Protein backbone atom coordinates (compact mmCIF):
# COMPACT_ATOMS: atom_id res chain seq x y z
CA UNK A 1 0.00 0.00 0.00
CA UNK A 2 2.91 2.31 0.74
CA UNK A 3 4.32 1.91 -2.77
CA UNK A 4 0.86 2.50 -4.28
CA UNK A 5 0.62 5.77 -2.34
CA UNK A 6 4.07 6.83 -3.55
CA UNK A 7 3.28 5.98 -7.19
CA UNK A 8 0.04 7.95 -6.96
CA UNK A 9 1.78 10.92 -5.34
CA UNK A 10 4.39 10.97 -8.11
CA UNK A 11 1.70 11.17 -10.81
CA UNK A 12 -0.15 13.91 -8.88
CA UNK A 13 3.05 15.85 -8.28
CA UNK A 14 4.11 15.67 -11.92
CA UNK A 15 0.71 16.85 -13.13
CA UNK A 16 0.31 19.66 -10.61
CA UNK A 17 4.00 20.62 -10.43
CA UNK A 18 3.54 21.13 -6.71
CA UNK A 19 3.71 19.39 -3.38
CA UNK A 20 0.79 17.02 -2.81
CA UNK A 21 -0.74 15.28 0.17
CA UNK A 22 -2.87 12.15 0.22
CA UNK A 23 -6.43 13.12 1.08
CA UNK A 24 -8.06 9.71 0.75
CA UNK A 25 -7.72 6.18 -0.51
CA UNK A 26 -11.07 5.31 -2.03
CA UNK A 27 -10.60 1.80 -3.08
CA UNK A 28 -7.88 -0.80 -3.04
CA UNK A 29 -8.26 -4.29 -4.42
CA UNK A 30 -5.73 -7.07 -3.83
CA UNK A 31 -6.16 -9.68 -6.56
CA UNK A 32 -3.03 -11.75 -6.47
CA UNK A 33 -0.03 -12.02 -4.09
CA UNK A 34 3.38 -10.88 -5.30
CA UNK A 35 5.81 -13.79 -4.95
CA UNK A 36 9.18 -13.16 -3.31
CA UNK A 37 11.77 -12.51 -6.01
CA UNK A 38 9.41 -10.93 -8.53
CA UNK A 39 9.54 -7.29 -9.54
CA UNK A 40 6.78 -4.89 -8.53
CA UNK A 41 5.69 -2.69 -11.44
CA UNK A 42 3.43 0.27 -10.66
CA UNK A 43 1.51 2.34 -13.20
CA UNK A 44 -0.27 5.51 -12.12
CA UNK A 45 -2.30 8.13 -13.94
CA UNK A 46 -4.24 11.22 -13.02
CA UNK A 47 -7.85 10.36 -13.87
CA UNK A 48 -9.48 13.70 -13.14
CA UNK A 49 -8.67 17.11 -11.73
CA UNK A 50 -11.23 18.90 -9.62
CA UNK A 51 -10.16 22.30 -8.24
CA UNK A 52 -7.30 21.66 -5.83
CA UNK A 53 -7.57 17.87 -5.81
CA UNK A 54 -6.90 15.05 -8.25
CA UNK A 55 -8.00 11.45 -8.44
CA UNK A 56 -5.15 9.12 -9.36
CA UNK A 57 -5.54 5.48 -10.36
CA UNK A 58 -2.71 3.06 -9.60
CA UNK A 59 -2.28 -0.48 -10.89
CA UNK A 60 0.32 -2.86 -9.48
CA UNK A 61 1.78 -5.81 -11.36
CA UNK A 62 4.06 -8.67 -10.35
CA UNK A 63 6.66 -9.34 -13.03
CA UNK A 64 8.52 -12.61 -13.27
CA UNK A 65 12.19 -11.66 -13.62
CA UNK A 66 12.98 -14.66 -15.84
CA UNK A 67 10.01 -14.73 -18.22
CA UNK A 68 8.84 -11.11 -18.12
CA UNK A 69 5.27 -12.31 -17.53
CA UNK A 70 3.17 -9.75 -15.64
CA UNK A 71 0.14 -10.38 -13.46
CA UNK A 72 -2.17 -7.59 -12.32
CA UNK A 73 -1.98 -7.82 -8.52
CA UNK A 74 -3.83 -4.77 -7.22
CA UNK A 75 -5.60 -1.53 -8.11
CA UNK A 76 -6.38 1.59 -6.13
CA UNK A 77 -7.96 5.04 -6.45
CA UNK A 78 -6.44 7.81 -4.36
CA UNK A 79 -7.19 11.51 -4.00
CA UNK A 80 -4.36 14.01 -3.64
CA UNK A 81 -4.52 17.72 -2.84
CA UNK A 82 -2.00 20.21 -4.23
CA UNK A 83 -0.36 22.45 -1.63
CA UNK A 84 2.23 25.20 -1.65
CA UNK A 85 5.28 25.48 0.62
CA UNK A 86 3.08 27.06 3.34
CA UNK A 87 0.69 24.08 3.11
CA UNK A 88 -2.13 26.11 1.57
CA UNK A 89 -4.15 24.44 -1.18
CA UNK A 90 -3.97 25.83 -4.68
CA UNK A 91 -5.60 25.12 -8.06
CA UNK A 92 -4.38 22.29 -10.28
CA UNK A 93 -4.10 22.64 -14.07
CA UNK A 94 -6.85 20.83 -15.99
CA UNK A 95 -6.23 17.51 -17.70
CA UNK A 96 -5.91 17.28 -21.45
CA UNK A 97 -8.05 14.31 -22.50
CA UNK A 98 -6.52 12.79 -25.61
CA UNK A 99 -7.96 9.28 -25.89
CA UNK A 100 -11.23 7.47 -25.35
CA UNK A 101 -9.63 5.79 -22.31
CA UNK A 102 -8.74 9.24 -20.88
CA UNK A 103 -12.36 10.36 -21.31
CA UNK A 104 -13.68 7.13 -19.72
CA UNK A 105 -11.37 7.47 -16.68
CA UNK A 106 -12.39 11.16 -16.38
CA UNK A 107 -16.10 10.27 -16.41
CA UNK A 108 -15.72 7.37 -13.96
CA UNK A 109 -13.65 9.53 -11.58
CA UNK A 110 -16.50 12.05 -11.50
CA UNK A 111 -18.95 9.28 -10.61
CA UNK A 112 -16.67 8.05 -7.81
CA UNK A 113 -16.32 11.60 -6.47
CA UNK A 114 -20.08 12.06 -6.42
CA UNK A 115 -20.40 8.81 -4.47
CA UNK A 116 -17.67 9.91 -2.00
CA UNK A 117 -19.39 13.23 -1.41
CA UNK A 118 -22.77 11.53 -0.99
CA UNK A 119 -21.33 9.18 1.61
CA UNK A 120 -19.47 11.98 3.41
CA UNK A 121 -22.55 14.20 3.56
CA UNK A 122 -25.02 11.32 3.66
CA UNK A 123 -26.93 12.66 0.68
CA UNK A 124 -29.34 10.25 -1.03
CA UNK A 125 -28.56 9.34 -4.66
CA UNK A 126 -30.10 11.57 -7.31
CA UNK A 127 -33.70 10.64 -8.08
CA UNK A 128 -34.45 9.29 -4.60
MMTF fields as JSON, N, C-alpha, C and O atoms, coordinates in Angstrom:
{
  "mmtfVersion": "1.0.0",
  "mmtfProducer": "UNKNOWN",
  "numBonds": 511,
  "numAtoms": 512,
  "numGroups": 128,
  "numChains": 1,
  "numModels": 1,
  "chainsPerModel": [1],
  "groupsPerChain": [128],
  "chainIdList": ["A"],
  "bondAtomList": [4, 2, 8, 6, 12, 10, 16, 14, 20, 18, 24, 22, 28, 26, 32, 30, 36, 34, 40, 38, 44, 42, 48, 46, 52, 50, 56, 54, 60, 58, 64, 62, 68, 66, 72, 70, 76, 74, 80, 78, 84, 82, 88, 86, 92, 90, 96, 94, 100, 98, 104, 102, 108, 106, 112, 110, 116, 114, 120, 118, 124, 122, 128, 126, 132, 130, 136, 134, 140, 138, 144, 142, 148, 146, 152, 150, 156, 154, 160, 158, 164, 162, 168, 166, 172, 170, 176, 174, 180, 178, 184, 182, 188, 186, 192, 190, 196, 194, 200, 198, 204, 202, 208, 206, 212, 210, 216, 214, 220, 218, 224, 222, 228, 226, 232, 230, 236, 234, 240, 238, 244, 242, 248, 246, 252, 250, 256, 254, 260, 258, 264, 262, 268, 266, 272, 270, 276, 274, 280, 278, 284, 282, 288, 286, 292, 290, 296, 294, 300, 298, 304, 302, 308, 306, 312, 310, 316, 314, 320, 318, 324, 322, 328, 326, 332, 330, 336, 334, 340, 338, 344, 342, 348, 346, 352, 350, 356, 354, 360, 358, 364, 362, 368, 366, 372, 370, 376, 374, 380, 378, 384, 382, 388, 386, 392, 390, 396, 394, 400, 398, 404, 402, 408, 406, 412, 410, 416, 414, 420, 418, 424, 422, 428, 426, 432, 430, 436, 434, 440, 438, 444, 442, 448, 446, 452, 450, 456, 454, 460, 458, 464, 462, 468, 466, 472, 470, 476, 474, 480, 478, 484, 482, 488, 486, 492, 490, 496, 494, 500, 498, 504, 502, 508, 506],
  "bondOrderList": [1, 1, 1, 1, 1, 1, 1, 1, 1, 1, 1, 1, 1, 1, 1, 1, 1, 1, 1, 1, 1, 1, 1, 1, 1, 1, 1, 1, 1, 1, 1, 1, 1, 1, 1, 1, 1, 1, 1, 1, 1, 1, 1, 1, 1, 1, 1, 1, 1, 1, 1, 1, 1, 1, 1, 1, 1, 1, 1, 1, 1, 1, 1, 1, 1, 1, 1, 1, 1, 1, 1, 1, 1, 1, 1, 1, 1, 1, 1, 1, 1, 1, 1, 1, 1, 1, 1, 1, 1, 1, 1, 1, 1, 1, 1, 1, 1, 1, 1, 1, 1, 1, 1, 1, 1, 1, 1, 1, 1, 1, 1, 1, 1, 1, 1, 1, 1, 1, 1, 1, 1, 1, 1, 1, 1, 1, 1],
  "groupList": [{"groupName": "UNK", "atomNameList": ["N", "CA", "C", "O"], "elementList": ["N", "C", "C", "O"], "formalChargeList": [0, 0, 0, 0], "bondAtomList": [1, 0, 2, 1, 3, 2], "bondOrderList": [1, 1, 2], "singleLetterCode": "X", "chemCompType": "L-PEPTIDE LINKING"}],
  "groupTypeList": [0, 0, 0, 0, 0, 0, 0, 0, 0, 0, 0, 0, 0, 0, 0, 0, 0, 0, 0, 0, 0, 0, 0, 0, 0, 0, 0, 0, 0, 0, 0, 0, 0, 0, 0, 0, 0, 0, 0, 0, 0, 0, 0, 0, 0, 0, 0, 0, 0, 0, 0, 0, 0, 0, 0, 0, 0, 0, 0, 0, 0, 0, 0, 0, 0, 0, 0, 0, 0, 0, 0, 0, 0, 0, 0, 0, 0, 0, 0, 0, 0, 0, 0, 0, 0, 0, 0, 0, 0, 0, 0, 0, 0, 0, 0, 0, 0, 0, 0, 0, 0, 0, 0, 0, 0, 0, 0, 0, 0, 0, 0, 0, 0, 0, 0, 0, 0, 0, 0, 0, 0, 0, 0, 0, 0, 0, 0, 0],
  "groupIdList": [1, 2, 3, 4, 5, 6, 7, 8, 9, 10, 11, 12, 13, 14, 15, 16, 17, 18, 19, 20, 21, 22, 23, 24, 25, 26, 27, 28, 29, 30, 31, 32, 33, 34, 35, 36, 37, 38, 39, 40, 41, 42, 43, 44, 45, 46, 47, 48, 49, 50, 51, 52, 53, 54, 55, 56, 57, 58, 59, 60, 61, 62, 63, 64, 65, 66, 67, 68, 69, 70, 71, 72, 73, 74, 75, 76, 77, 78, 79, 80, 81, 82, 83, 84, 85, 86, 87, 88, 89, 90, 91, 92, 93, 94, 95, 96, 97, 98, 99, 100, 101, 102, 103, 104, 105, 106, 107, 108, 109, 110, 111, 112, 113, 114, 115, 116, 117, 118, 119, 120, 121, 122, 123, 124, 125, 126, 127, 128],
  "secStructList": [7, 2, 2, 2, 2, 2, 2, 2, 2, 2, 2, 2, 2, 2, 2, 2, 6, 1, 3, 3, 3, 3, 3, 3, 3, 3, 3, 3, 3, 3, 7, 1, 7, 7, 7, 6, 6, 7, 3, 3, 3, 3, 3, 3, 3, 3, 3, 3, 3, 7, 1, 1, 3, 3, 3, 3, 3, 3, 3, 3, 3, 3, 3, 7, 6, 6, 6, 7, 7, 3, 3, 3, 3, 3, 3, 3, 3, 3, 3, 3, 3, 3, 3, 7, 6, 6, 1, 7, 5, 7, 7, 7, 7, 7, 7, 7, 7, 7, 1, 2, 2, 2, 2, 2, 2, 2, 2, 2, 2, 2, 2, 2, 2, 2, 2, 2, 2, 2, 2, 2, 2, 6, 7, 7, 7, 6, 6, 7],
  "xCoordList": [0.825, 0.0, 0.874, 0.532, 2.0, 2.905, 3.417, 3.445, 3.823, 4.321, 3.222, 3.49, 1.995, 0.864, 0.664, 0.436, 0.75, 0.616, 1.731, 1.477, 2.94, 4.066, 3.876, 4.079, 3.485, 3.279, 2.176, 2.296, 1.112, 0.04, 0.501, 0.164, 1.271, 1.775, 2.702, 2.689, 3.501, 4.391, 3.593, 3.935, 2.528, 1.7, 1.032, 0.995, 0.505, -0.153, 0.842, 0.531, 2.024, 3.053, 3.459, 3.564, 3.683, 4.11, 3.038, 3.354, 1.769, 0.708, 0.561, 0.438, 0.572, 0.311, 1.557, 1.454, 2.741, 4.005, 4.05, 4.523, 3.544, 3.538, 3.639, 3.58, 3.79, 3.713, 2.289, 1.348, 2.123, 0.788, 0.71, 1.717, -0.485, -0.742, -1.869, -2.772, -1.808, -2.867, -4.077, -3.984, -5.206, -6.434, -7.28, -7.923, -7.281, -8.062, -7.608, -7.042, -7.875, -7.723, -9.124, -9.679, -9.685, -11.073, -11.268, -12.218, -10.349, -10.596, -9.242, -8.363, -9.083, -7.884, -8.301, -8.995, -7.872, -8.261, -6.997, -6.156, -6.858, -5.727, -6.212, -7.051, -5.682, -6.16, -5.272, -5.743, -3.988, -3.031, -1.794, -1.343, -1.232, -0.029, 1.195, 1.267, 2.141, 3.384, 4.425, 4.852, 4.832, 5.812, 7.165, 7.573, 7.848, 9.184, 10.075, 10.036, 10.867, 11.771, 11.236, 11.97, 9.961, 9.414, 9.469, 9.438, 9.55, 9.538, 8.13, 7.147, 8.043, 6.782, 6.801, 7.694, 5.815, 5.693, 4.432, 3.353, 4.563, 3.428, 3.173, 4.101, 1.901, 1.506, 0.457, -0.538, 0.681, -0.274, -0.628, 0.18, -1.86, -2.297, -3.312, -4.12, -3.252, -4.245, -5.5, -5.485, -6.594, -7.848, -8.69, -9.357, -8.651, -9.475, -8.924, -8.431, -9.023, -8.67, -9.958, -10.827, -10.076, -11.229, -10.745, -10.404, -10.695, -10.156, -8.74, -7.782, -8.616, -7.297, -6.918, -5.829, -7.822, -7.566, -7.562, -8.037, -7.005, -6.9, -7.171, -6.729, -7.903, -8.004, -6.934, -6.786, -6.192, -5.15, -5.476, -5.798, -5.393, -5.542, -4.163, -3.276, -3.99, -2.711, -2.986, -3.863, -2.226, -2.282, -0.918, 0.113, -0.923, 0.318, 0.369, -0.647, 1.549, 1.775, 2.969, 3.935, 2.901, 4.058, 4.661, 3.956, 5.984, 6.656, 7.695, 8.59, 7.551, 8.522, 9.829, 9.856, 10.924, 12.19, 12.819, 13.68, 12.41, 12.981, 12.177, 12.75, 10.847, 10.008, 9.452, 9.047, 9.431, 8.844, 7.331, 6.703, 6.728, 5.27, 4.814, 5.415, 3.744, 3.172, 1.777, 0.992, 1.488, 0.143, -0.335, 0.384, -1.56, -2.168, -2.472, -3.282, -1.835, -1.978, -2.901, -3.573, -2.948, -3.829, -4.096, -3.354, -5.192, -5.603, -6.078, -6.569, -5.927, -6.382, -6.741, -6.224, -7.634, -7.959, -7.635, -8.09, -6.844, -6.441, -6.742, -6.749, -6.991, -7.194, -6.048, -5.717, -5.448, -4.356, -4.766, -5.523, -4.258, -4.523, -3.197, -2.196, -3.199, -2.002, -1.857, -2.821, -0.634, -0.363, 0.902, 1.747, 1.011, 2.227, 3.162, 2.861, 4.287, 5.282, 4.753, 5.29, 3.699, 3.084, 1.911, 1.173, 1.745, 0.693, -0.722, -1.694, -0.827, -2.132, -2.476, -1.603, -3.739, -4.148, -4.096, -4.21, -3.922, -3.967, -4.481, -4.407, -5.005, -5.604, -4.605, -3.402, -5.162, -4.38, -4.756, -5.929, -3.775, -4.102, -5.045, -4.973, -5.923, -6.852, -6.112, -4.989, -6.773, -6.232, -6.522, -7.518, -5.655, -5.911, -6.285, -5.455, -7.537, -8.046, -7.803, -8.399, -6.919, -6.518, -7.134, -7.296, -7.479, -7.965, -9.331, -9.795, -9.96, -11.235, -11.041, -11.916, -9.911, -9.626, -9.485, -9.951, -8.848, -8.737, -10.127, -10.405, -10.997, -12.355, -13.158, -13.936, -12.98, -13.676, -13.211, -14.038, -11.887, -11.366, -11.845, -12.158, -11.905, -12.391, -13.842, -14.189, -14.679, -16.104, -16.279, -17.03, -15.589, -15.723, -15.21, -15.758, -14.164, -13.652, -14.699, -14.839, -15.428, -16.499, -17.604, -18.151, -17.931, -18.949, -18.478, -19.256, -17.197, -16.667, -16.662, -16.954, -16.328, -16.316, -17.716, -17.9, -18.697, -20.082, -20.479, -21.135, -20.092, -20.403, -19.697, -20.292, -18.422, -17.673, -18.358, -18.528, -18.75, -19.391, -20.74, -21.102, -21.486, -22.773, -22.583, -23.32, -21.587, -21.328, -20.859, -21.274, -20.006, -19.475, -20.573, -20.601, -21.474, -22.547, -23.876, -24.904, -23.844, -25.024, -26.2, -27.343, -25.879, -26.933, -27.479, -26.707, -28.795, -29.339, -28.94, -28.687, -28.877, -28.565, -29.596, -30.739, -29.167, -30.102, -31.307, -31.169, -32.483, -33.699, -34.381, -35.451, -33.795, -34.449, -35.061, -35.653],
  "yCoordList": [-1.188, 0.0, 1.258, 2.274, 1.163, 2.311, 2.666, 3.838, 1.649, 1.905, 2.453, 3.294, 1.988, 2.5, 3.983, 4.772, 4.36, 5.771, 6.603, 7.7, 6.098, 6.829, 6.99, 8.079, 5.908, 5.982, 6.986, 7.742, 6.992, 7.95, 9.377, 10.28, 9.58, 10.919, 11.437, 12.625, 10.545, 10.969, 11.465, 12.49, 10.74, 11.173, 12.512, 13.401, 12.658, 13.909, 15.067, 16.167, 14.817, 15.855, 16.297, 17.49, 15.325, 15.667, 16.458, 17.378, 16.104, 16.849, 18.255, 19.221, 18.369, 19.662, 20.53, 21.735, 19.917, 20.616, 21.306, 22.434, 20.593, 21.134, 19.996, 18.82, 20.367, 19.387, 18.851, 19.571, 17.6, 17.023, 16.226, 15.718, 16.124, 15.284, 14.323, 14.653, 13.132, 12.15, 12.57, 12.735, 12.742, 13.119, 11.893, 11.834, 10.914, 9.713, 8.583, 8.8, 7.385, 6.182, 5.608, 5.1, 5.702, 5.312, 3.817, 3.273, 3.182, 1.801, 1.153, 1.72, -0.029, -0.803, -2.262, -2.773, -2.909, -4.286, -5.116, -4.828, -6.156, -7.071, -8.324, -9.056, -8.573, -9.677, -10.902, -12.03, -10.674, -11.753, -11.396, -10.252, -12.338, -12.018, -11.863, -12.458, -11.067, -10.881, -11.822, -11.638, -12.83, -13.793, -13.135, -12.201, -13.629, -13.159, -13.388, -14.458, -12.396, -12.515, -11.95, -11.872, -11.548, -10.928, -9.408, -8.867, -8.744, -7.291, -6.781, -7.44, -5.599, -4.885, -3.753, -2.905, -3.738, -2.691, -1.91, -2.49, -0.593, 0.265, 1.241, 1.854, 1.379, 2.342, 3.252, 2.784, 4.555, 5.512, 6.568, 6.927, 7.056, 8.127, 9.003, 8.53, 10.281, 11.218, 11.004, 11.167, 10.637, 10.358, 11.611, 11.776, 12.491, 13.698, 14.727, 14.4, 15.985, 17.109, 17.806, 18.039, 18.136, 18.901, 20.349, 20.947, 20.926, 22.297, 22.25, 22.625, 21.793, 21.662, 20.206, 19.9, 19.304, 17.874, 17.127, 17.617, 15.919, 15.052, 13.627, 13.197, 12.886, 11.449, 10.778, 11.076, 9.865, 9.118, 7.632, 7.139, 6.93, 5.479, 4.84, 5.296, 3.78, 3.064, 1.584, 1.009, 0.976, -0.476, -1.044, -0.479, -2.173, -2.855, -4.195, -4.877, -4.559, -5.809, -6.526, -5.887, -7.851, -8.674, -9.113, -9.596, -8.941, -9.341, -10.409, -10.219, -11.539, -12.613, -12.159, -11.782, -12.195, -11.659, -12.524, -12.049, -13.767, -14.656, -14.649, -14.658, -14.635, -14.734, -13.388, -13.246, -12.4, -11.107, -11.101, -10.073, -12.233, -12.313, -11.399, -11.374, -10.651, -9.748, -10.208, -10.641, -10.101, -10.377, -9.142, -8.584, -8.729, -7.591, -8.02, -8.922, -7.388, -7.819, -6.933, -7.424, -5.645, -4.768, -3.472, -3.075, -2.824, -1.534, -0.655, -1.144, 0.657, 1.595, 2.931, 3.291, 3.655, 5.036, 5.881, 5.596, 6.927, 7.808, 9.246, 9.585, 10.088, 11.511, 12.267, 12.04, 13.172, 14.012, 15.466, 15.843, 16.284, 17.718, 18.436, 18.112, 19.415, 20.214, 21.283, 21.962, 21.424, 22.446, 23.215, 22.734, 24.422, 25.205, 24.989, 24.194, 25.689, 25.482, 25.857, 25.405, 26.684, 27.06, 26.159, 26.429, 25.08, 24.076, 24.606, 24.1, 25.618, 26.107, 25.411, 25.188, 25.075, 24.441, 25.455, 26.662, 24.943, 25.831, 25.061, 23.832, 25.776, 25.122, 24.265, 24.525, 23.23, 22.291, 22.522, 22.734, 22.484, 22.641, 21.532, 20.405, 21.849, 20.826, 19.742, 19.937, 18.603, 17.509, 17.769, 18.404, 17.279, 17.284, 15.847, 14.94, 15.652, 14.313, 14.026, 14.655, 13.066, 12.795, 11.537, 11.447, 10.566, 9.283, 8.953, 9.589, 7.951, 7.469, 6.944, 7.123, 6.299, 5.793, 6.944, 6.84, 8.053, 9.241, 9.762, 10.086, 9.841, 10.361, 9.424, 9.889, 8.103, 7.13, 7.269, 7.317, 7.335, 7.475, 8.781, 8.815, 9.862, 11.157, 11.042, 11.495, 10.431, 10.271, 9.414, 9.78, 8.273, 7.37, 8.014, 7.769, 8.834, 9.53, 10.503, 10.657, 11.153, 12.054, 11.303, 11.792, 10.108, 9.283, 8.838, 8.844, 8.448, 8.045, 9.223, 9.057, 10.419, 11.597, 11.904, 12.215, 11.814, 12.059, 11.07, 11.451, 9.815, 8.807, 9.117, 8.985, 9.532, 9.908, 11.048, 11.008, 12.067, 13.23, 12.857, 13.339, 11.995, 11.535, 10.816, 11.049, 9.941, 9.178, 10.104, 9.947, 11.057, 11.978, 12.849, 13.114, 13.292, 14.2, 13.485, 14.105, 12.164, 11.318, 11.826, 11.851, 12.234, 12.66, 11.442, 10.558, 11.366, 10.247, 10.378, 11.489, 9.267, 9.336, 10.185, 10.314, 10.762, 11.567, 10.728, 9.555, 11.335, 10.641, 9.928, 9.35, 9.951, 9.289, 10.309, 9.946],
  "zCoordList": [0.0, 0.0, 0.0, -0.606, 0.69, 0.743, -0.655, -1.031, -1.421, -2.774, -3.677, -4.535, -3.497, -4.279, -3.989, -4.906, -2.722, -2.34, -2.972, -3.47, -2.955, -3.545, -5.052, -5.591, -5.736, -7.188, -7.527, -8.491, -6.738, -6.964, -6.724, -7.489, -5.663, -5.342, -6.444, -6.765, -7.019, -8.107, -9.311, -9.902, -9.68, -10.808, -10.493, -11.344, -9.277, -8.881, -8.859, -9.315, -8.335, -8.281, -9.688, -9.97, -10.558, -11.918, -12.657, -13.411, -12.443, -13.131, -12.566, -13.319, -11.243, -10.606, -10.477, -10.25, -10.62, -10.43, -9.068, -8.936, -8.06, -6.707, -5.701, -6.059, -4.452, -3.385, -3.347, -3.679, -2.948, -2.814, -1.522, -1.028, -0.99, 0.173, -0.163, -0.932, 0.42, 0.221, 1.042, 2.258, 0.379, 1.076, 1.394, 2.442, 0.491, 0.752, -0.159, -1.23, 0.3, -0.51, -0.608, 0.367, -1.808, -2.029, -2.054, -1.49, -2.718, -3.08, -3.289, -3.937, -2.741, -3.039, -3.111, -2.231, -4.156, -4.421, -4.566, -5.418, -3.73, -3.83, -4.54, -4.014, -5.739, -6.561, -6.514, -6.655, -6.314, -6.467, -5.64, -5.694, -4.878, -4.092, -4.997, -6.073, -4.549, -5.297, -4.7, -3.56, -5.469, -4.949, -4.655, -5.345, -3.633, -3.311, -4.527, -5.135, -4.879, -6.01, -7.305, -8.29, -7.329, -8.535, -8.389, -7.284, -9.533, -9.539, -9.282, -9.62, -8.679, -8.529, -9.543, -9.52, -10.434, -11.444, -11.127, -11.007, -10.99, -10.665, -11.802, -12.331, -12.174, -13.201, -12.591, -12.038, -12.693, -12.115, -13.149, -14.006, -13.045, -13.942, -13.233, -12.433, -13.542, -13.021, -13.85, -15.07, -13.176, -13.871, -14.061, -15.082, -13.063, -13.136, -12.166, -11.086, -12.589, -11.735, -11.352, -12.192, -10.077, -9.618, -9.479, -10.5, -8.334, -8.238, -7.674, -8.35, -6.448, -5.828, -5.635, -5.15, -6.016, -5.814, -7.136, -8.161, -7.075, -8.25, -7.822, -6.757, -8.656, -8.442, -9.294, -10.479, -8.67, -9.357, -9.25, -8.169, -10.357, -10.363, -10.402, -11.123, -9.621, -9.598, -9.794, -9.148, -10.693, -10.887, -10.548, -10.913, -9.844, -9.481, -10.202, -10.339, -10.656, -11.363, -10.743, -10.325, -10.683, -10.349, -11.666, -12.552, -11.795, -13.031, -12.725, -11.902, -13.412, -13.269, -13.904, -15.076, -13.122, -13.622, -14.711, -15.451, -14.818, -15.842, -17.137, -18.226, -17.021, -18.219, -18.683, -19.837, -17.785, -18.12, -18.022, -18.278, -17.655, -17.527, -16.395, -15.321, -16.652, -15.643, -15.268, -16.111, -13.971, -13.463, -12.706, -11.877, -13.01, -12.324, -10.892, -10.677, -9.915, -8.521, -7.697, -6.79, -7.991, -7.22, -7.967, -8.866, -7.558, -8.114, -6.978, -5.96, -7.158, -6.126, -6.765, -7.823, -6.103, -6.447, -5.233, -4.125, -5.448, -4.363, -4.754, -5.938, -3.759, -4.003, -3.348, -2.184, -4.121, -3.636, -3.75, -4.645, -2.832, -2.842, -3.052, -2.413, -3.955, -4.226, -3.158, -2.804, -2.647, -1.632, -1.998, -2.753, -1.447, -1.646, -0.454, 0.437, -0.439, 0.619, 2.001, 3.012, 2.054, 3.337, 3.69, 4.638, 2.919, 3.114, 2.855, 3.416, 2.01, 1.57, 0.252, -0.586, 0.078, -1.18, -2.314, -2.099, -3.516, -4.682, -5.888, -5.917, -6.893, -8.058, -8.832, -8.853, -9.468, -10.278, -11.737, -12.044, -12.645, -14.073, -14.544, -14.053, -15.49, -15.988, -16.767, -17.233, -16.892, -17.701, -19.17, -19.518, -20.012, -21.45, -21.802, -21.723, -22.19, -22.496, -23.968, -24.842, -24.234, -25.61, -26.206, -27.423, -25.367, -25.886, -25.307, -24.36, -25.891, -25.352, -23.936, -23.089, -23.665, -22.311, -21.332, -20.198, -21.743, -20.881, -20.533, -19.378, -21.538, -21.314, -20.415, -19.583, -20.57, -19.715, -18.269, -17.358, -18.045, -16.681, -16.052, -14.862, -16.843, -16.378, -15.904, -14.813, -16.739, -16.41, -15.16, -14.256, -15.105, -13.955, -12.672, -11.597, -12.77, -11.578, -11.045, -9.832, -11.929, -11.496, -10.771, -9.783, -11.267, -10.608, -9.229, -8.275, -9.116, -7.807, -6.84, -5.656, -7.342, -6.467, -5.951, -4.774, -6.838, -6.42, -5.328, -4.358, -5.475, -4.469, -3.142, -2.073, -3.218, -2.002, -1.278, -0.059, -2.03, -1.413, -0.815, 0.259, -1.51, -0.988, 0.336, 1.294, 0.38, 1.608, 2.728, 3.876, 2.403, 3.406, 3.985, 5.187, 3.126, 3.563, 3.71, 3.983, 3.525, 3.656, 2.833, 3.289, 1.592, 0.676, -0.043, -0.415, -0.252, -1.029, -2.483, -2.948, -3.225, -4.661, -5.387, -4.948, -6.51, -7.311, -7.724, -8.072, -7.681, -8.077, -6.933, -7.124, -5.745, -4.597, -3.673, -2.656]
}
